[in-house]
Amino acid sequence: MNIRLLGVVLVILGVLSLVIPIPQREDHSVKIGNAQIGVQTESRQKLPPGVGIVLVTGGVLALVMGSRKS
């Protein structure tokens, strides 16, 4: 049962990593004395497709191994 649960979680994470972008924030600021001058940038990037494929493949393998064990 535990291996099947791991497989399901890996498949879900793999599919989500292919679809949902991850927000990233960067702070570019300079502090001089009490004054602070800066710019914050925000971008959204998806993980590389290879990461999602590896997660989905690992999840499918865990599901197959979990069903053989039962």
C-alpha positions in Angstrom: 0.0 0.0 0.0 2.8 2.4 0.8 4.5 1.9 -2.6 1.2 2.6 -4.4 0.7 5.8 -2.4 4.2 6.9 -3.2 3.5 6.2 -6.9 0.3 8.2 -6.9 2.0 11.1 -5.2 4.9 11.0 -7.7 2.5 10.9 -10.7 0.5 13.9 -9.3 3.7 15.9 -8.6 5.0 15.1 -12.1 1.9 16.2 -13.9 1.7 19.4 -11.8 5.3 20.2 -12.5 4.6 20.1 -16.2 1.5 22.4 -15.9 1.9 24.8 -13.1 4.7 27.5 -13.1 6.6 28.3 -9.9 6.7 31.9 -8.9 10.2 33.4 -8.2 10.9 36.7 -6.5 14.2 38.6 -6.7 15.1 41.7 -4.6 17.6 44.0 -6.1 18.2 46.7 -3.5 20.9 48.9 -2.2 20.8 50.2 1.4 22.7 53.4 2.2 22.4 54.4 5.8 18.7 54.5 6.6 17.6 54.8 3.0 16.9 51.8 0.8 16.5 51.9 -2.9 15.4 48.8 -4.7 13.4 46.9 -7.2 11.6 43.6 -6.7 11.0 41.5 -9.7 8.7 38.5 -10.0 8.7 35.8 -12.6 7.0 32.5 -13.2 8.8 29.6 -14.7 8.0 26.0 -15.2 10.3 23.2 -14.2 12.2 21.6 -17.0 10.1 18.9 -18.7 12.7 16.3 -17.8 11.9 16.7 -14.1 8.2 16.1 -14.7 8.9 13.1 -16.9 11.2 11.5 -14.3 8.6 12.0 -11.6 5.8 10.5 -13.7 7.9 7.6 -14.8 9.0 6.9 -11.1 5.4 7.1 -10.1 4.2 4.6 -12.7 7.1 2.3 -11.8 6.1 2.5 -8.1 2.5 1.8 -9.0 3.5 -1.3 -11.1 5.8 -2.6 -8.4 3.1 -2.0 -5.7 0.5 -4.0 -7.7 2.9 -6.9 -8.3 3.7 -7.1 -4.6 0.1 -7.6 -3.6 
